[in-house]
Amino acid sequence: MDAQKELDTRGLNCPLPILKAKKALADMRSGEVLKVVSTDPGSTRDFQAFARQTGNELVEQASSNDEFIHFLRRR
């Protein structure tokens, strides 16, 4: 999936990946996609809740090795 911005949050634990994603999304235009790469296993659940609470669309989630990848579309 194409993303207009990528955020590397490897090595950071909750709530830092969410806080950094929130800040990055604030600087993006509506409809743009943010890719977040995390090593926090709880980030999958955290980003699902974040999307529900903020109205941003969680387009896709995937995991590869010990990394969790989240794609969020700015509302």
N, CA and C of each residue as an Amber inpcrd file, in Angstrom:
protein
   225
   0.8430000  -1.1790000   0.0000000   0.0000000   0.0000000   0.0000000
   0.8920000   1.2480000   0.0000000   0.4950000   2.2240000  -0.7790000
   1.2480000   3.4810000  -0.8440000   0.8660000   4.3700000   0.3300000
   1.8730000   4.9850000   0.9190000   1.6490000   5.9150000   2.0230000
   2.3650000   7.2240000   1.7130000   1.7320000   8.3260000   2.0750000
   2.3400000   9.6370000   1.8460000   3.4150000   9.9290000   2.8930000
   3.3090000   9.2560000   4.0490000   4.2620000   9.4920000   5.1280000
   4.4970000   8.1790000   5.8660000   5.7440000   7.9620000   6.3110000
   6.0640000   6.7560000   7.0730000   6.6620000   7.1590000   8.4120000
   6.2440000   6.4420000   9.4420000   6.6850000   6.7300000  10.7970000
   7.3220000   5.4770000  11.3760000   8.5720000   5.5890000  11.8210000
   9.2940000   4.4650000  12.4110000   9.2190000   4.5890000  13.9320000
   8.4540000   3.6940000  14.5630000   8.3480000   3.7180000  16.0250000
   8.9460000   2.4490000  16.6240000   9.8620000   1.8210000  15.9130000
  10.5120000   0.6100000  16.4200000  11.2050000   0.9240000  17.7480000
  11.0430000   0.0130000  18.7040000  11.6790000   0.1790000  20.0050000
  10.8830000   1.0120000  20.9930000   9.7930000   1.6160000  20.5380000
   8.9540000   2.4300000  21.4260000   7.7400000   1.6230000  21.8750000
   7.3590000   1.7930000  23.1190000   6.1860000   1.1060000  23.6440000
   5.0530000   2.0940000  23.8690000   3.8560000   1.5520000  24.0020000
   2.6530000   2.3300000  24.2330000   2.8920000   3.2990000  25.3830000
   2.4810000   4.5190000  25.2730000   1.6330000   5.1100000  24.2400000
   2.4070000   5.8690000  23.1610000   3.7340000   5.7670000  23.1350000
   4.5200000   6.5840000  22.2070000   4.1770000   6.3840000  20.7290000
   3.9960000   5.1450000  20.2270000   3.6280000   5.0220000  18.8050000
   2.3240000   5.7540000  18.4640000   1.3500000   5.6920000  19.3630000
   0.0680000   6.3650000  19.1380000   0.2650000   7.8840000  19.1540000
   1.0210000   8.3830000  20.1180000   1.2380000   9.8310000  20.2210000
   1.9690000  10.3660000  18.9920000   2.9630000   9.6390000  18.5230000
   3.7080000  10.0660000  17.3350000   2.8210000  10.0070000  16.0860000
   1.9630000   8.9780000  15.9990000   1.0400000   8.8660000  14.8680000
   0.0340000  10.0120000  14.8880000  -0.4600000  10.3450000  16.0640000
  -1.4260000  11.4440000  16.1890000  -0.8140000  12.7500000  15.7040000
   0.4290000  13.0000000  16.0960000   1.1260000  14.2160000  15.6840000
   1.3640000  14.2230000  14.1740000   1.7690000  13.0840000  13.6200000
   2.0200000  12.9890000  12.1810000   0.7330000  13.1980000  11.3850000
  -0.3650000  12.6010000  11.8370000  -1.6510000  12.7500000  11.1410000
  -2.1280000  14.1990000  11.1600000  -1.8260000  14.9140000  12.2190000
  -2.2540000  16.3170000  12.3260000  -1.6060000  17.1730000  11.2420000
  -0.4370000  16.7620000  10.7630000   0.2840000  17.5130000   9.7290000
  -0.0530000  17.0470000   8.3120000  -0.9970000  16.1080000   8.1940000
  -1.3440000  15.5480000   6.8840000  -2.7030000  16.0610000   6.4280000
  -2.9440000  15.9640000   5.1160000  -4.2400000  16.3720000   4.5570000
  -5.2280000  15.2090000   4.6200000  -6.4900000  15.5290000   4.5930000
  -7.5480000  14.5280000   4.6050000  -7.3750000  13.5600000   3.4420000
  -7.4790000  12.2670000   3.7260000  -7.3610000  11.2350000   2.6980000
  -5.9580000  10.6910000   2.5260000  -4.9590000  11.3760000   3.0740000
  -3.5840000  10.8750000   2.9630000  -3.3860000   9.6930000   3.9140000
  -2.4250000   8.8310000   3.5670000  -2.1850000   7.6040000   4.3260000
  -0.8520000   7.6810000   5.0600000  -0.8910000   7.2750000   6.3180000
   0.2930000   7.2030000   7.1700000   0.6180000   5.7370000   7.4220000
   1.8750000   5.3680000   7.2220000   2.3490000   4.0190000   7.5370000
   3.1470000   4.0990000   8.8350000   2.7900000   3.2690000   9.8050000
   3.5000000   3.2340000  11.0840000   4.0960000   1.8410000  11.2680000
   5.4000000   1.7950000  11.5150000   6.0860000   0.5260000  11.7760000
   6.4470000   0.4960000  13.2550000   6.0290000  -0.5710000  13.9320000
   6.2230000  -0.6820000  15.3750000   6.7500000  -2.0660000  15.7400000
   7.3960000  -2.1510000  16.8890000   7.8210000  -3.4540000  17.4180000
   7.0220000  -3.8140000  18.6620000   6.0860000  -2.9640000  19.0470000
   5.2490000  -3.1960000  20.2260000   4.0770000  -4.1080000  19.8500000
   4.0280000  -5.3340000  20.3980000   2.9270000  -6.2500000  20.0470000
   1.5520000  -5.6920000  20.3850000   1.4650000  -4.8290000  21.3860000
   0.1840000  -4.2320000  21.7570000  -0.2830000  -3.1590000  20.7980000
   0.5820000  -2.7730000  19.8570000   0.2260000  -1.6850000  18.9400000
  -0.9460000  -2.0600000  18.0310000  -1.1140000  -3.3360000  17.7380000
  -2.2280000  -3.7560000  16.8790000  -3.5570000  -3.3500000  17.5190000
  -3.7250000  -3.7130000  18.7560000  -4.9530000  -3.3720000  19.4910000
  -5.0450000  -1.8570000  19.7150000  -3.9000000  -1.2440000  20.0330000
  -3.8830000   0.1980000  20.3000000  -4.3210000   1.0100000  19.0880000
  -3.8450000   0.6500000  17.9010000  -4.2080000   1.4040000  16.7040000
  -5.6630000   1.1670000  16.3010000  -6.1970000  -0.0140000  16.6090000
  -7.6200000  -0.2520000  16.3560000  -8.4660000   0.6870000  17.2130000
  -8.1130000   0.8080000  18.4840000  -8.8440000   1.6960000  19.3920000
  -8.6430000   3.1610000  18.9930000  -7.4260000   3.5110000  18.6090000
  -7.1200000   4.8830000  18.1930000  -7.9810000   5.2890000  16.9940000
  -8.0970000   4.3930000  16.0240000  -8.8980000   4.6930000  14.8330000
 -10.3700000   4.8880000  15.2020000 -10.8980000   4.0300000  16.0570000
 -12.3030000   4.1660000  16.4890000 -12.5320000   5.4920000  17.2050000
 -11.6000000   5.8790000  18.0510000 -11.7790000   7.0760000  18.8690000
 -11.5820000   8.3710000  18.0900000 -10.7380000   8.3470000  17.0520000
 -10.4030000   9.5930000  16.3530000 -11.1280000   9.7670000  15.0210000
 -11.7090000   8.6910000  14.5000000 -12.3870000   8.7870000  13.2150000
 -11.4700000   8.6150000  12.0180000 -10.1670000   8.4110000  12.2730000
  -9.2550000   8.0780000  11.1790000  -9.4710000   6.6150000  10.8110000
  -9.3000000   6.2960000   9.5370000  -9.5730000   4.9390000   9.0680000
  -8.3250000   4.0710000   9.1830000  -8.4580000   2.9280000   9.8720000
  -7.3860000   1.9460000   9.9150000  -7.5530000   1.0830000   8.6690000
  -6.7320000   1.3560000   7.6470000  -6.9110000   0.7320000   6.3390000
  -6.4030000  -0.7010000   6.3390000  -5.2740000  -0.9160000   6.9890000
  -4.6450000  -2.2410000   6.9340000  -3.6930000  -2.3980000   8.1120000
  -3.5740000  -3.6480000   8.5910000  -2.5730000  -3.9950000   9.5930000
  -1.9100000  -5.2910000   9.1530000  -0.6000000  -5.3850000   9.3830000
   0.1320000  -6.5940000   9.0280000   1.2640000  -6.7770000  10.0200000
   1.7610000  -8.0050000  10.1000000   2.9410000  -8.2390000  10.9250000
   3.9230000  -9.0770000  10.1280000   5.1900000  -8.7740000  10.3360000
   6.2590000  -9.4650000   9.6400000   7.4290000  -9.5610000  10.6080000
   7.8950000 -10.7780000  10.8560000   8.9420000 -11.0180000  11.8510000
   8.4600000 -10.4420000  13.1830000   9.1710000  -9.5100000  13.7480000
   8.7560000  -8.9110000  15.0220000   8.2790000  -7.4810000  14.8320000
   7.8250000  -7.1520000  13.6180000   7.3580000  -5.8010000  13.3290000
   5.8650000  -5.8050000  13.0030000   5.2170000  -4.7470000  13.4240000
   3.7900000  -4.5840000  13.1950000   3.6040000  -3.3170000  12.3680000
   2.8800000  -3.4510000  11.2550000   2.7330000  -2.3490000  10.3150000
   1.2640000  -1.9340000  10.2620000   1.0450000  -0.6330000  10.3980000
  -0.3100000  -0.0810000  10.4410000  -0.4330000   1.0120000   9.3870000
  -1.5260000   0.9970000   8.6390000  -1.8110000   2.0360000   7.6570000
  -3.0660000   2.7710000   8.0910000  -2.9380000   4.0750000   8.2990000
  -4.0640000   4.9040000   8.7330000  -4.3380000   5.9760000   7.6910000
  -5.6170000   6.1260000   7.3320000  -6.0110000   7.1790000   6.4040000
  -6.5680000   8.3460000   7.2210000  -6.0140000   9.5230000   6.9730000
  -6.4190000  10.7380000   7.6950000  -7.8650000  11.0730000   7.3690000
  -8.6550000  11.3600000   8.3910000 -10.0740000  11.7010000   8.1710000
 -10.2070000  13.0840000   7.5830000
